Amino acid sequence: MPSSPTPQPQIRLARRADLPAIVDLFNATIPGRTATAQLEPFTVEERVPWFEASTPHERPLWVAEDPAGEVVAWVGLSDFYIRAAYKPTAQVSIYLRDDQRGAGLGGRLLDHVIAEAPKAGVHALIGLVFAHNAPSLRLFESRGFERWGHMPRVANMDGVWRDLVHVGRHVS
Ligand SMILES: CC(C)(COP(=O)(O)OP(=O)(O)OC[C@H]1O[C@@H](n2cnc3c(N)ncnc32)[C@H](O)[C@@H]1OP(=O)(O)O)[C@@H](O)C(=O)NCCC(=O)NCCS
C-alpha cells in the first residue's frame, strides 16, 4: 500500500503567543556565528518592540507550524533602512529549526514572501547574508536574488572578520 506523504509545516501569520518560539529559533543560531551578527541571546521581552513593528499590512512576519502545532521556522520583513524613501524596500529574515533544514522549507517560505510582499507595499527584497553562510546564499539565489553588494570585513565575531553580502530582487 503506498504510504501517505508526510504532512508539511503550514505557513501562517505570526501571533504574539509565537514570540517565545520565534526568539528561541533565532537564539539557537547565534553560537554558530553564521546566521546573525547578534553575539548574545535575546530575551523575549527585548524582541517585543520588533514583534509589534511586524505589522501584517506593512512588515509581515510568518511562522511555519508543524502538524503537532509547534513553530519550526519563521520568516519576516523588516525595514531595510529607516529613511522614508526606502519604505518600499524590506529586509527578509529567515530562520529554520536545524532539523527542518535541507528539506525545502526555506524555499517554500521564501516563495511565500515573494508572493505576499507586494500586498505589503514592498517592491524590493534585500537579504543581508554573511559571505560564509553558503546555504542561505544558495537559497536566496535559487529564488532569483542577485548579489547587489559586498561589504568586506564589516563584522568581527570572536576575533574573526566576516564579510556581508547584500542579495536582492524586485517583487513588483
Ligand atoms: C539558510 C536556511 C534558511 C536555508 O533553508 P533550507 O530549507 O535549510 O535550505 P537548504 O538546506 O535546502 O539549502 C539551500 C541550498 O544551499 C545548499 N547548501 C546547504 N548546505 C550547504 C553548505 N554547507 N554549503 C554549500 N551549500 C549548501 C543546498 O544544497 C541548497 O542548494 P540547492 O537548492 O542548490 O541544492 C536554513 O539553513 C536556516 O534557517 N539556517 C539558519 C539561519 C540562517 O542562516 N538564516 C539566514 C540568515 S541570512
The ligand as an SDF file (V2000), in Angstrom:
LIG
                    3D

 48 50  0  0  0  0  0  0  0  0999 V2000
   19.5550   29.3020    5.4850 C   0  0  0  0  0  0  0  0  0  0  0  0
   18.3030   28.4490    5.6230 C   0  0  0  0  0  0  0  0  0  0  0  0
   17.0830   29.3550    5.7540 C   0  0  0  0  0  0  0  0  0  0  0  0
   18.1800   27.6090    4.3230 C   0  0  0  0  0  0  0  0  0  0  0  0
   16.9330   26.9320    4.2950 O   0  0  0  0  0  0  0  0  0  0  0  0
   16.8680   25.3630    3.9230 P   0  0  0  0  0  0  0  0  0  0  0  0
   15.4770   24.9970    3.6040 O   0  0  0  0  0  0  0  0  0  0  0  0
   17.5020   24.6160    5.0250 O   0  0  0  0  0  0  0  0  0  0  0  0
   17.7330   25.2970    2.6250 O   0  0  0  0  0  0  0  0  0  0  0  0
   18.5940   24.0560    2.1260 P   0  0  0  0  0  0  0  0  0  0  0  0
   19.2210   23.2730    3.2380 O   0  0  0  0  0  0  0  0  0  0  0  0
   17.7350   23.3100    1.1820 O   0  0  0  0  0  0  0  0  0  0  0  0
   19.8050   24.7280    1.4000 O   0  0  0  0  0  0  0  0  0  0  0  0
   19.6430   25.7030    0.4020 C   0  0  0  0  0  0  0  0  0  0  0  0
   20.7430   25.4620   -0.6220 C   0  0  0  0  0  0  0  0  0  0  0  0
   22.0350   25.5250   -0.0060 O   0  0  0  0  0  0  0  0  0  0  0  0
   22.7330   24.3080   -0.2520 C   0  0  0  0  0  0  0  0  0  0  0  0
   23.5660   24.0150    0.9030 N   0  0  0  0  0  0  0  0  0  0  0  0
   23.1560   23.5110    2.0850 C   0  0  0  0  0  0  0  0  0  0  0  0
   24.2260   23.4130    2.9100 N   0  0  0  0  0  0  0  0  0  0  0  0
   25.3010   23.8630    2.2080 C   0  0  0  0  0  0  0  0  0  0  0  0
   26.6830   24.0450    2.5110 C   0  0  0  0  0  0  0  0  0  0  0  0
   27.1450   23.7410    3.7150 N   0  0  0  0  0  0  0  0  0  0  0  0
   27.4980   24.5500    1.5680 N   0  0  0  0  0  0  0  0  0  0  0  0
   27.0140   24.8690    0.3380 C   0  0  0  0  0  0  0  0  0  0  0  0
   25.7010   24.7650    0.0060 N   0  0  0  0  0  0  0  0  0  0  0  0
   24.8670   24.2710    0.9250 C   0  0  0  0  0  0  0  0  0  0  0  0
   21.6620   23.2720   -0.5070 C   0  0  0  0  0  0  0  0  0  0  0  0
   22.1440   22.1890   -1.2890 O   0  0  0  0  0  0  0  0  0  0  0  0
   20.6380   24.0850   -1.2520 C   0  0  0  0  0  0  0  0  0  0  0  0
   21.0580   24.3110   -2.5790 O   0  0  0  0  0  0  0  0  0  0  0  0
   20.3220   23.5920   -3.8060 P   0  0  0  0  0  0  0  0  0  0  0  0
   18.8660   24.0140   -3.7080 O   0  0  0  0  0  0  0  0  0  0  0  0
   21.0220   24.1400   -4.9880 O   0  0  0  0  0  0  0  0  0  0  0  0
   20.5130   22.1260   -3.5590 O   0  0  0  0  0  0  0  0  0  0  0  0
   18.3830   27.4730    6.8290 C   0  0  0  0  0  0  0  0  0  0  0  0
   19.5210   26.6600    6.6530 O   0  0  0  0  0  0  0  0  0  0  0  0
   18.4870   28.1980    8.1590 C   0  0  0  0  0  0  0  0  0  0  0  0
   17.4860   28.5120    8.7790 O   0  0  0  0  0  0  0  0  0  0  0  0
   19.7260   28.4520    8.5950 N   0  0  0  0  0  0  0  0  0  0  0  0
   19.9760   29.1170    9.8960 C   0  0  0  0  0  0  0  0  0  0  0  0
   19.5280   30.5630    9.8740 C   0  0  0  0  0  0  0  0  0  0  0  0
   20.1020   31.3410    8.7100 C   0  0  0  0  0  0  0  0  0  0  0  0
   21.2570   31.1840    8.3050 O   0  0  0  0  0  0  0  0  0  0  0  0
   19.2550   32.2210    8.1850 N   0  0  0  0  0  0  0  0  0  0  0  0
   19.6060   33.1160    7.1280 C   0  0  0  0  0  0  0  0  0  0  0  0
   20.1640   34.3670    7.7160 C   0  0  0  0  0  0  0  0  0  0  0  0
   20.5780   35.4870    6.3910 S   0  0  0  0  0  0  0  0  0  0  0  0
  1  2  1  0
  2  3  1  0
  2  4  1  0
  2 36  1  0
  4  5  1  0
  5  6  1  0
  6  7  2  0
  6  8  1  0
  6  9  1  0
  9 10  1  0
 10 11  2  0
 10 12  1  0
 10 13  1  0
 13 14  1  0
 14 15  1  0
 15 16  1  0
 15 30  1  0
 16 17  1  0
 17 18  1  0
 17 28  1  0
 18 19  1  0
 18 27  1  0
 19 20  2  0
 20 21  1  0
 21 22  1  0
 21 27  2  0
 22 23  1  0
 22 24  2  0
 24 25  1  0
 25 26  2  0
 26 27  1  0
 28 29  1  0
 28 30  1  0
 30 31  1  0
 31 32  1  0
 32 33  2  0
 32 34  1  0
 32 35  1  0
 36 37  1  0
 36 38  1  0
 38 39  2  0
 38 40  1  0
 40 41  1  0
 41 42  1  0
 42 43  1  0
 43 44  2  0
 43 45  1  0
 45 46  1  0
 46 47  1  0
 47 48  1  0
M  END
$$$$
